[in-house]
């Protein structure tokens, strides 16, 4: 399946530590700051998180960091290929690690988000390329439906 690379993605994946972020920033002439590390750590710890959730986590360690700093840092981290955002429904996008690519399955009844491998979209990606000359980025996809728990609950109530 063909997918588009992340903007300015690094050739080597982040190893998860501060040195990876420091190295990636240094390669682009940028410097490491405690705020950048805190934002990246929050993204990793929270999994799928909105900028507001990330800001709350960062502020628990650094109360002076504001939401504008978080948005700017998320934008930078996305441009250098360390995080990516997805729209899981209405409202703010959620951010997750770039190296952890997956399709989001969102239950429209309870809001539960489940991850599924991107190869789930291989057939659709191939068809879109063949019929529309369009290259799908499956890791930026959120599919809406109903989870097993909500379907089972509805059956029990019937």
Backbone as JSON Lines, residues from 0, in Angstrom:
{"i":0,"aa":"X","n":[0.85,-1.17,0.0],"ca":[0.0,0.0,0.0],"c":[0.89,1.22,0.0]}
{"i":1,"aa":"X","n":[0.55,2.21,-0.77],"ca":[1.29,3.46,-0.82],"c":[0.72,4.42,0.19]}
{"i":2,"aa":"X","n":[1.59,5.04,0.96],"ca":[1.16,6.07,1.89],"c":[2.09,7.25,1.75]}
{"i":3,"aa":"X","n":[1.62,8.42,2.17],"ca":[2.49,9.58,2.08],"c":[3.29,9.69,3.36]}
{"i":4,"aa":"X","n":[4.58,10.08,3.25],"ca":[5.39,10.22,4.45],"c":[4.98,11.45,5.23]}
{"i":5,"aa":"X","n":[5.31,11.46,6.49],"ca":[5.06,12.63,7.32],"c":[5.95,13.77,6.85]}
{"i":6,"aa":"X","n":[5.48,15.01,6.95],"ca":[6.3,16.14,6.55],"c":[7.61,16.15,7.3]}
{"i":7,"aa":"X","n":[8.69,16.33,6.55],"ca":[10.04,16.42,7.1],"c":[10.36,15.26,8.04]}
{"i":8,"aa":"X","n":[9.81,14.07,7.76],"ca":[10.02,12.94,8.66],"c":[11.5,12.57,8.73]}
{"i":9,"aa":"X","n":[11.92,12.13,9.89],"ca":[13.3,11.73,10.08],"c":[13.51,10.36,9.49]}
{"i":10,"aa":"X","n":[14.74,10.09,9.06],"ca":[15.06,8.79,8.49],"c":[15.08,7.72,9.57]}
{"i":11,"aa":"X","n":[15.45,8.1,10.8],"ca":[15.48,7.14,11.88],"c":[14.38,7.44,12.88]}
{"i":12,"aa":"X","n":[13.71,6.41,13.38],"ca":[12.64,6.66,14.34],"c":[13.21,7.14,15.66]}
{"i":13,"aa":"X","n":[12.39,7.86,16.38],"ca":[12.8,8.33,17.71],"c":[12.96,7.12,18.62]}
{"i":14,"aa":"X","n":[13.99,7.15,19.46],"ca":[14.2,6.03,20.36],"c":[13.46,6.2,21.67]}
{"i":15,"aa":"X","n":[12.68,7.27,21.77],"ca":[11.86,7.46,22.94],"c":[12.48,8.32,24.02]}
{"i":16,"aa":"X","n":[13.75,8.6,23.92],"ca":[14.4,9.37,24.98],"c":[14.66,10.81,24.57]}
{"i":17,"aa":"X","n":[15.09,11.61,25.55],"ca":[15.4,13.01,25.27],"c":[16.48,13.18,24.21]}
{"i":18,"aa":"X","n":[17.42,12.22,24.13],"ca":[18.5,12.34,23.15],"c":[17.97,12.29,21.72]}
{"i":19,"aa":"X","n":[16.91,11.51,21.47],"ca":[16.34,11.44,20.13],"c":[15.73,12.77,19.73]}
{"i":20,"aa":"X","n":[15.0,13.39,20.64],"ca":[14.41,14.69,20.35],"c":[15.51,15.73,20.18]}
{"i":21,"aa":"X","n":[16.48,15.72,21.05],"ca":[17.59,16.67,20.98],"c":[18.32,16.54,19.63]}
{"i":22,"aa":"X","n":[18.6,15.3,19.22],"ca":[19.3,15.04,17.96],"c":[18.47,15.53,16.77]}
{"i":23,"aa":"X","n":[17.18,15.21,16.77],"ca":[16.31,15.62,15.67],"c":[16.22,17.13,15.57]}
{"i":24,"aa":"X","n":[16.07,17.8,16.69],"ca":[16.01,19.27,16.69],"c":[17.34,19.86,16.24]}
{"i":25,"aa":"X","n":[18.44,19.32,16.75],"ca":[19.77,19.84,16.4],"c":[20.03,19.72,14.9]}
{"i":26,"aa":"X","n":[19.6,18.61,14.29],"ca":[19.77,18.41,12.85],"c":[19.06,19.49,12.04]}
{"i":27,"aa":"X","n":[18.06,20.11,12.62],"ca":[17.29,21.15,11.93],"c":[17.63,22.55,12.43]}
{"i":28,"aa":"X","n":[18.71,22.65,13.19],"ca":[19.14,23.95,13.68],"c":[18.28,24.5,14.8]}
{"i":29,"aa":"X","n":[17.56,23.63,15.47],"ca":[16.69,24.05,16.58],"c":[17.28,23.56,17.89]}
{"i":30,"aa":"X","n":[16.88,24.16,18.97],"ca":[17.4,23.73,20.26],"c":[16.34,23.0,21.07]}
{"i":31,"aa":"X","n":[16.85,22.18,21.96],"ca":[16.0,21.44,22.87],"c":[15.57,22.36,24.01]}
{"i":32,"aa":"X","n":[14.3,22.31,24.37],"ca":[13.83,23.07,25.53],"c":[13.09,22.11,26.45]}
{"i":33,"aa":"X","n":[13.03,22.43,27.72],"ca":[12.26,21.58,28.64],"c":[10.79,21.47,28.22]}
{"i":34,"aa":"X","n":[10.23,22.57,27.69],"ca":[8.82,22.55,27.28],"c":[8.6,21.56,26.13]}
{"i":35,"aa":"X","n":[9.52,21.52,25.17],"ca":[9.38,20.58,24.05],"c":[9.41,19.14,24.55]}
{"i":36,"aa":"X","n":[10.32,18.86,25.46],"ca":[10.4,17.5,26.0],"c":[9.14,17.16,26.78]}
{"i":37,"aa":"X","n":[8.64,18.09,27.58],"ca":[7.43,17.84,28.36],"c":[6.22,17.57,27.46]}
{"i":38,"aa":"X","n":[6.1,18.31,26.36],"ca":[4.98,18.09,25.43],"c":[5.1,16.72,24.79]}
{"i":39,"aa":"X","n":[6.29,16.36,24.31],"ca":[6.47,15.04,23.7],"c":[6.21,13.93,24.72]}
{"i":40,"aa":"X","n":[6.69,14.1,25.93],"ca":[6.43,13.1,26.98],"c":[4.92,12.96,27.24]}
{"i":41,"aa":"X","n":[4.21,14.07,27.25],"ca":[2.76,14.03,27.48],"c":[2.05,13.29,26.36]}
{"i":42,"aa":"X","n":[2.45,13.54,25.11],"ca":[1.85,12.83,23.97],"c":[2.07,11.34,24.14]}
{"i":43,"aa":"X","n":[3.28,10.95,24.47],"ca":[3.59,9.52,24.65],"c":[2.81,8.91,25.8]}
{"i":44,"aa":"X","n":[2.73,9.63,26.91],"ca":[2.04,9.1,28.09],"c":[0.53,8.98,27.9]}
{"i":45,"aa":"X","n":[-0.05,9.95,27.21],"ca":[-1.51,10.01,27.09],"c":[-2.06,9.2,25.92]}
{"i":46,"aa":"X","n":[-1.24,8.86,24.94],"ca":[-1.71,8.1,23.79],"c":[-2.4,8.99,22.78]}
{"i":47,"aa":"X","n":[-3.7,9.12,22.87],"ca":[-4.47,10.03,22.01],"c":[-4.94,11.17,22.9]}
{"i":48,"aa":"X","n":[-4.39,12.36,22.66],"ca":[-4.73,13.46,23.55],"c":[-4.92,14.75,22.77]}
{"i":49,"aa":"X","n":[-5.86,15.56,23.23],"ca":[-6.08,16.88,22.64],"c":[-5.01,17.84,23.17]}
{"i":50,"aa":"X","n":[-4.81,18.95,22.48],"ca":[-3.86,19.95,23.0],"c":[-4.19,20.38,24.43]}
{"i":51,"aa":"X","n":[-5.46,20.48,24.75],"ca":[-5.85,20.88,26.1],"c":[-5.44,19.83,27.13]}
{"i":52,"aa":"X","n":[-5.63,18.55,26.81],"ca":[-5.22,17.48,27.71],"c":[-3.7,17.46,27.88]}
{"i":53,"aa":"X","n":[-3.0,17.68,26.77],"ca":[-1.54,17.73,26.81],"c":[-1.09,18.9,27.67]}
{"i":54,"aa":"X","n":[-1.73,20.05,27.51],"ca":[-1.38,21.23,28.29],"c":[-1.58,20.97,29.79]}
{"i":55,"aa":"X","n":[-2.67,20.34,30.14],"ca":[-2.93,20.03,31.55],"c":[-1.83,19.14,32.11]}
{"i":56,"aa":"X","n":[-1.42,18.14,31.34],"ca":[-0.34,17.24,31.79],"c":[0.97,18.01,31.94]}
{"i":57,"aa":"X","n":[1.3,18.84,30.94],"ca":[2.54,19.62,30.99],"c":[2.53,20.57,32.18]}
{"i":58,"aa":"X","n":[1.39,21.21,32.42],"ca":[1.3,22.18,33.51],"c":[1.44,21.54,34.89]}
{"i":59,"aa":"X","n":[1.22,20.24,34.98],"ca":[1.43,19.57,36.27],"c":[2.91,19.57,36.65]}
{"i":60,"aa":"X","n":[3.78,19.63,35.64],"ca":[5.23,19.69,35.89],"c":[5.78,21.1,35.72]}
{"i":61,"aa":"X","n":[5.15,21.88,34.85],"ca":[5.64,23.24,34.55],"c":[4.44,24.18,34.42]}
{"i":62,"aa":"X","n":[3.94,24.69,35.53],"ca":[2.72,25.5,35.54],"c":[2.75,26.75,34.64]}
{"i":63,"aa":"X","n":[3.92,27.25,34.33],"ca":[4.02,28.47,33.52],"c":[3.78,28.23,32.03]}
{"i":64,"aa":"X","n":[3.79,26.97,31.59],"ca":[3.58,26.67,30.17],"c":[2.11,26.9,29.84]}
{"i":65,"aa":"X","n":[1.85,27.64,28.76],"ca":[0.46,27.94,28.39],"c":[0.06,27.17,27.13]}
{"i":66,"aa":"X","n":[-1.21,27.25,26.8],"ca":[-1.76,26.49,25.67],"c":[-1.13,26.91,24.34]}
{"i":67,"aa":"X","n":[-0.76,28.17,24.2],"ca":[-0.11,28.63,22.96],"c":[1.22,27.91,22.76]}
{"i":68,"aa":"X","n":[1.98,27.78,23.83],"ca":[3.25,27.06,23.75],"c":[3.02,25.61,23.35]}
{"i":69,"aa":"X","n":[1.99,25.0,23.9],"ca":[1.68,23.61,23.58],"c":[1.32,23.48,22.1]}
{"i":70,"aa":"X","n":[0.44,24.36,21.58],"ca":[0.07,24.31,20.17],"c":[1.29,24.49,19.27]}
{"i":71,"aa":"X","n":[2.13,25.45,19.58],"ca":[3.33,25.7,18.76],"c":[4.27,24.5,18.8]}
{"i":72,"aa":"X","n":[4.42,23.92,19.97],"ca":[5.3,22.77,20.11],"c":[4.74,21.56,19.37]}
{"i":73,"aa":"X","n":[3.44,21.32,19.46],"ca":[2.83,20.22,18.71],"c":[3.02,20.42,17.21]}
{"i":74,"aa":"X","n":[2.85,21.65,16.74],"ca":[3.07,21.95,15.33],"c":[4.5,21.62,14.93]}
{"i":75,"aa":"X","n":[5.46,22.04,15.72],"ca":[6.87,21.76,15.44],"c":[7.13,20.26,15.46]}
{"i":76,"aa":"X","n":[6.67,19.57,16.48],"ca":[6.89,18.12,16.58],"c":[6.25,17.37,15.43]}
{"i":77,"aa":"X","n":[5.13,17.87,14.93],"ca":[4.5,17.24,13.77],"c":[5.32,17.51,12.51]}
{"i":78,"aa":"X","n":[5.79,18.73,12.33],"ca":[6.6,19.07,11.15],"c":[7.89,18.27,11.09]}
{"i":79,"aa":"X","n":[8.48,17.95,12.22],"ca":[9.73,17.18,12.2],"c":[9.49,15.67,12.28]}
{"i":80,"aa":"X","n":[8.23,15.27,12.28],"ca":[7.9,13.86,12.15],"c":[7.86,13.05,13.42]}
{"i":81,"aa":"X","n":[7.75,13.69,14.58],"ca":[7.7,12.93,15.83],"c":[6.29,12.66,16.32]}
{"i":82,"aa":"X","n":[5.33,13.5,15.96],"ca":[3.94,13.26,16.33],"c":[3.06,13.5,15.11]}
{"i":83,"aa":"X","n":[1.84,13.04,15.21],"ca":[0.85,13.29,14.15],"c":[-0.5,13.52,14.8]}
{"i":84,"aa":"X","n":[-1.36,14.2,14.06],"ca":[-2.69,14.45,14.62],"c":[-3.74,13.74,13.79]}
{"i":85,"aa":"X","n":[-4.86,13.48,14.43],"ca":[-6.0,12.85,13.78],"c":[-7.26,13.5,14.34]}
{"i":86,"aa":"X","n":[-8.25,13.65,13.48],"ca":[-9.55,14.17,13.91],"c":[-10.44,12.96,14.18]}
{"i":87,"aa":"X","n":[-10.73,12.73,15.45],"ca":[-11.52,11.56,15.83],"c":[-13.01,11.85,15.87]}
{"i":88,"aa":"X","n":[-13.39,13.0,15.48],"ca":[-14.79,13.41,15.5],"c":[-14.84,14.91,15.56]}
{"i":89,"aa":"X","n":[-15.87,15.43,16.13],"ca":[-15.99,16.88,16.27],"c":[-15.06,17.35,17.38]}
{"i":90,"aa":"X","n":[-14.58,18.55,17.25],"ca":[-13.72,19.11,18.29],"c":[-12.26,19.09,17.9]}
{"i":91,"aa":"X","n":[-11.43,19.25,18.9],"ca":[-9.99,19.37,18.7],"c":[-9.39,18.06,18.18]}
{"i":92,"aa":"X","n":[-8.32,18.16,17.4],"ca":[-7.63,16.95,16.96],"c":[-6.94,16.29,18.14]}
{"i":93,"aa":"X","n":[-6.63,15.01,18.0],"ca":[-5.84,14.32,19.01],"c":[-4.47,14.03,18.43]}
{"i":94,"aa":"X","n":[-3.48,13.99,19.29],"ca":[-2.1,13.77,18.88],"c":[-1.6,12.45,19.43]}
{"i":95,"aa":"X","n":[-0.77,11.78,18.63],"ca":[-0.13,10.55,19.06],"c":[1.25,10.49,18.43]}
{"i":96,"aa":"X","n":[2.04,9.51,18.85],"ca":[3.39,9.37,18.32],"c":[3.34,9.0,16.84]}
{"i":97,"aa":"X","n":[4.25,9.56,16.07],"ca":[4.34,9.28,14.64],"c":[4.66,7.82,14.39]}
{"i":98,"aa":"X","n":[5.56,7.26,15.17],"ca":[6.01,5.91,14.88],"c":[4.96,4.85,15.19]}
{"i":99,"aa":"X","n":[3.91,5.25,15.84],"ca":[2.84,4.32,16.21],"c":[1.66,4.56,15.27]}
{"i":100,"aa":"X","n":[1.76,4.06,14.03],"ca":[0.72,4.34,13.04],"c":[-0.4,3.31,13.14]}
{"i":101,"aa":"X","n":[-1.61,3.81,13.04],"ca":[-2.78,2.95,13.17],"c":[-4.01,3.7,12.65]}
{"i":102,"aa":"X","n":[-5.05,2.93,12.38],"ca":[-6.35,3.47,12.02],"c":[-7.15,3.56,13.32]}
{"i":103,"aa":"X","n":[-7.9,4.64,13.46],"ca":[-8.71,4.83,14.66],"c":[-10.14,4.36,14.4]}
{"i":104,"aa":"X","n":[-10.66,3.53,15.28],"ca":[-12.04,3.08,15.22],"c":[-12.76,3.75,16.38]}
{"i":105,"aa":"X","n":[-13.7,4.63,16.07],"ca":[-14.35,5.45,17.09],"c":[-15.81,5.03,17.22]}
{"i":106,"aa":"X","n":[-16.19,4.61,18.42],"ca":[-17.58,4.25,18.67],"c":[-18.39,5.53,18.84]}
{"i":107,"aa":"X","n":[-19.39,5.71,17.98],"ca":[-20.18,6.95,18.07],"c":[-21.22,6.89,19.18]}
{"i":108,"aa":"X","n":[-21.34,5.74,19.86],"ca":[-22.24,5.66,21.01],"c":[-21.54,6.03,22.32]}
{"i":109,"aa":"X","n":[-20.39,5.4,22.59],"ca":[-19.71,5.64,23.87],"c":[-18.44,6.47,23.74]}
{"i":110,"aa":"X","n":[-17.96,6.67,22.51],"ca":[-16.76,7.47,22.3],"c":[-15.45,6.71,22.43]}
{"i":111,"aa":"X","n":[-15.52,5.41,22.69],"ca":[-14.31,4.61,22.84],"c":[-13.51,4.63,21.54]}
{"i":112,"aa":"X","n":[-12.18,4.78,21.66],"ca":[-11.29,4.77,20.5],"c":[-10.45,3.5,20.56]}
{"i":113,"aa":"X","n":[-10.51,2.72,19.49],"ca":[-9.73,1.49,19.38],"c":[-8.76,1.67,18.22]}
{"i":114,"aa":"X","n":[-7.58,1.09,18.35],"ca":[-6.59,1.16,17.29],"c":[-6.61,-0.14,16.5]}
{"i":115,"aa":"X","n":[-6.41,-0.01,15.19],"ca":[-6.33,-1.16,14.31],"c":[-5.16,-0.93,13.36]}
{"i":116,"aa":"X","n":[-4.49,-1.99,12.91],"ca":[-3.35,-1.82,12.01],"c":[-3.75,-1.09,10.73]}
{"i":117,"aa":"X","n":[-2.82,-0.3,10.19],"ca":[-3.11,0.46,8.97],"c":[-3.36,-0.45,7.77]}
{"i":118,"aa":"X","n":[-2.86,-1.7,7.81],"ca":[-3.09,-2.58,6.66],"c":[-4.56,-2.96,6.5]}
{"i":119,"aa":"X","n":[-5.37,-2.63,7.5],"ca":[-6.82,-2.78,7.4],"c":[-7.35,-2.01,6.18]}
{"i":120,"aa":"X","n":[-6.64,-0.95,5.8],"ca":[-7.09,-0.07,4.72],"c":[-6.44,-0.4,3.37]}
{"i":121,"aa":"X","n":[-5.67,-1.49,3.27],"ca":[-4.94,-1.81,2.04],"c":[-5.84,-1.89,0.82]}
{"i":122,"aa":"X","n":[-6.97,-2.57,0.94],"ca":[-7.88,-2.71,-0.2],"c":[-8.42,-1.37,-0.66]}
{"i":123,"aa":"X","n":[-8.84,-0.55,0.28],"ca":[-9.36,0.78,-0.05],"c":[-8.26,1.64,-0.66]}
{"i":124,"aa":"X","n":[-7.05,1.57,-0.09],"ca":[-5.94,2.38,-0.61],"c":[-5.62,1.99,-2.05]}
{"i":125,"aa":"X","n":[-5.6,0.7,-2.34],"ca":[-5.31,0.23,-3.7],"c":[-6.39,0.69,-4.67]}
{"i":126,"aa":"X","n":[-7.63,0.59,-4.25],"ca":[-8.74,1.0,-5.12],"c":[-8.73,2.51,-5.36]}
{"i":127,"aa":"X","n":[-8.47,3.3,-4.33],"ca":[-8.39,4.76,-4.5],"c":[-7.26,5.14,-5.45]}
{"i":128,"aa":"X","n":[-6.13,4.46,-5.33],"ca":[-5.02,4.76,-6.23],"c":[-5.37,4.4,-7.67]}
{"i":129,"aa":"X","n":[-5.96,3.23,-7.86],"ca":[-6.31,2.77,-9.21],"c":[-7.41,3.6,-9.85]}
{"i":130,"aa":"X","n":[-8.44,3.93,-9.09],"ca":[-9.61,4.61,-9.66],"c":[-9.54,6.12,-9.61]}
{"i":131,"aa":"X","n":[-8.83,6.67,-8.64],"ca":[-8.83,8.12,-8.47],"c":[-7.43,8.73,-8.47]}
{"i":132,"aa":"X","n":[-6.4,7.9,-8.64],"ca":[-5.02,8.37,-8.59],"c":[-4.77,9.16,-7.31]}
{"i":133,"aa":"X","n":[-5.31,8.62,-6.2],"ca":[-5.24,9.27,-4.89],"c":[-4.49,8.35,-3.93]}
{"i":134,"aa":"X","n":[-3.48,8.88,-3.26],"ca":[-2.71,8.1,-2.3],"c":[-3.25,8.37,-0.9]}
{"i":135,"aa":"X","n":[-3.76,7.33,-0.28],"ca":[-4.37,7.42,1.04],"c":[-3.3,7.41,2.14]}
{"i":136,"aa":"X","n":[-3.49,8.23,3.15],"ca":[-2.68,8.18,4.36],"c":[-3.54,7.48,5.42]}
{"i":137,"aa":"X","n":[-3.44,6.16,5.52],"ca":[-4.34,5.43,6.41],"c":[-4.12,5.72,7.89]}
{"i":138,"aa":"X","n":[-2.97,6.24,8.25],"ca":[-2.74,6.52,9.67],"c":[-3.42,7.81,10.1]}
{"i":139,"aa":"X","n":[-4.05,8.5,9.18],"ca":[-4.76,9.74,9.49],"c":[-6.28,9.52,9.4]}
{"i":140,"aa":"X","n":[-6.68,8.24,9.44],"ca":[-8.08,7.89,9.24],"c":[-8.75,7.56,10.58]}
{"i":141,"aa":"X","n":[-9.96,8.05,10.74],"ca":[-10.8,7.67,11.88],"c":[-12.11,7.15,11.31]}
{"i":142,"aa":"X","n":[-12.42,5.9,11.6],"ca":[-13.66,5.29,11.14],"c":[-14.65,5.28,12.29]}
{"i":143,"aa":"X","n":[-15.88,5.62,12.0],"ca":[-16.92,5.72,13.01],"c":[-17.87,4.54,12.9]}
{"i":144,"aa":"X","n":[-18.28,4.03,14.02],"ca":[-19.22,2.91,14.05],"c":[-19.63,2.64,15.49]}
{"i":145,"aa":"X","n":[-19.95,1.37,15.77],"ca":[-20.35,1.0,17.14],"c":[-19.5,-0.16,17.61]}
{"i":146,"aa":"X","n":[-19.0,-0.03,18.84],"ca":[-18.15,-1.07,19.41],"c":[-18.99,-2.27,19.86]}
{"i":147,"aa":"X","n":[-18.31,-3.37,20.14],"ca":[-18.98,-4.6,20.57],"c":[-19.79,-4.36,21.85]}
{"i":148,"aa":"X","n":[-19.2,-3.65,22.8],"ca":[-19.89,-3.39,24.08],"c":[-21.21,-2.68,23.89]}
{"i":149,"aa":"X","n":[-21.24,-1.66,23.05],"ca":[-22.48,-0.9,22.82],"c":[-23.5,-1.74,22.06]}
{"i":150,"aa":"X","n":[-23.04,-2.55,21.11],"ca":[-23.97,-3.42,20.38],"c":[-24.56,-4.48,21.32]}
{"i":151,"aa":"X","n":[-23.71,-5.07,22.17],"ca":[-24.19,-6.08,23.13],"c":[-25.19,-5.47,24.1]}
{"i":152,"aa":"X","n":[-24.9,-4.26,24.57],"ca":[-25.8,-3.58,25.51],"c":[-27.16,-3.32,24.86]}
{"i":153,"aa":"X","n":[-27.15,-2.93,23.6],"ca":[-28.41,-2.67,22.9],"c":[-29.21,-3.96,22.74]}
{"i":154,"aa":"X","n":[-28.51,-5.07,22.42],"ca":[-29.19,-6.36,22.26],"c":[-29.82,-6.81,23.58]}
{"i":155,"aa":"X","n":[-29.13,-6.57,24.7],"ca":[-29.66,-6.95,26.01],"c":[-30.92,-6.16,26.36]}
{"i":156,"aa":"X","n":[-30.98,-4.91,25.91],"ca":[-32.13,-4.05,26.2],"c":[-33.31,-4.35,25.29]}
{"i":157,"aa":"X","n":[-33.06,-5.07,24.21],"ca":[-34.14,-5.37,23.26],"c":[-35.0,-6.52,23.72]}
